[in-house]
Amino acid sequence: MSEDEKMEFILWSADWCGPCKALQGWLKNKTIEIQIRDIDNYPEAATKAVVRGLPTLDIIFEDGSTNRLVGLPDIQMAIEGFL
């Protein structure tokens, strides 16, 4: 992956999810743009995306390939790697 490669970050979350709330608080101080989608507000999209655990981070690369991370520690480590 080159530094110039563009990526899209989608975080699947929910208001009732404790780790999701912790992650969102942690993200407020980061310089990375992440779309946050609440599964209760977008249930059809979450079903289509096969979200089975929260928080879930989907990383979509410029070439269309994807990577998925589930769980607070894995997501935090991955985001730190992109900063």
C-alpha positions as CSV (number, residue, x, y, z in Angstrom):
1,M,0.0,0.0,0.0
2,S,1.4,3.4,-1.0
3,E,1.1,6.6,1.0
4,D,-1.0,8.1,-1.9
5,E,-3.5,5.2,-1.9
6,K,-7.0,6.4,-0.9
7,M,-9.0,4.4,1.5
8,E,-12.5,4.7,2.9
9,F,-13.2,3.8,6.5
10,I,-16.6,2.8,7.7
11,L,-17.2,2.2,11.4
12,W,-20.3,0.2,12.3
13,S,-21.5,1.1,15.7
14,A,-24.5,1.5,18.0
15,D,-25.5,3.9,20.8
16,W,-26.0,1.0,23.3
17,C,-22.5,-0.5,22.6
18,G,-20.0,0.4,25.3
19,P,-16.8,-0.4,23.3
20,C,-18.3,1.6,20.4
21,K,-18.8,4.7,22.6
22,A,-15.2,4.3,23.9
23,L,-13.9,4.1,20.4
24,Q,-15.8,7.1,19.2
25,G,-14.4,9.1,22.1
26,W,-10.9,8.0,21.2
27,L,-11.4,8.9,17.6
28,K,-12.3,12.5,18.4
29,N,-8.6,13.3,18.8
30,K,-7.5,11.6,15.6
31,T,-6.9,13.1,12.2
32,I,-8.5,10.3,10.2
33,E,-11.9,10.6,8.4
34,I,-14.2,7.8,9.3
35,Q,-17.8,7.3,8.4
36,I,-19.8,6.1,11.4
37,R,-22.9,4.1,10.7
38,D,-25.2,3.2,13.6
39,I,-26.7,-0.2,12.9
40,D,-30.0,0.8,14.5
41,N,-30.3,3.7,12.0
42,Y,-29.1,1.6,9.0
43,P,-30.3,-1.9,9.7
44,E,-30.6,-2.9,6.0
45,A,-27.1,-1.7,5.2
46,A,-25.7,-3.5,8.3
47,T,-27.4,-6.7,7.2
48,K,-26.1,-6.3,3.6
49,A,-22.6,-5.6,5.0
50,V,-22.9,-8.8,7.2
51,V,-22.0,-6.9,10.4
52,R,-22.0,-9.6,13.1
53,G,-20.1,-7.8,15.9
54,L,-19.5,-4.3,17.2
55,P,-17.6,-2.3,16.8
56,T,-16.7,-3.3,13.2
57,L,-14.4,-1.2,10.9
58,D,-14.5,-1.8,7.2
59,I,-11.5,-0.5,5.2
60,I,-12.2,-0.1,1.5
61,F,-9.1,0.3,-0.6
62,E,-8.9,2.2,-3.9
63,D,-8.7,-1.0,-5.9
64,G,-12.0,-2.2,-4.3
65,S,-10.4,-4.7,-2.0
66,T,-11.6,-4.6,1.6
67,N,-10.3,-5.4,5.1
68,R,-12.6,-5.9,8.2
69,L,-11.6,-5.5,11.8
70,V,-13.9,-6.3,14.7
71,G,-13.3,-5.3,18.3
72,L,-11.9,-2.2,20.0
73,P,-8.3,-3.3,20.4
74,D,-7.8,-4.4,16.8
75,I,-9.5,-1.3,15.4
76,Q,-7.4,1.0,17.6
77,M,-4.2,-0.7,16.5
78,A,-5.1,-0.5,12.9
79,I,-6.1,3.2,13.0
80,E,-2.8,4.1,14.8
81,G,-1.0,2.3,11.9
82,F,-2.8,4.6,9.4
83,L,-1.9,7.8,11.2
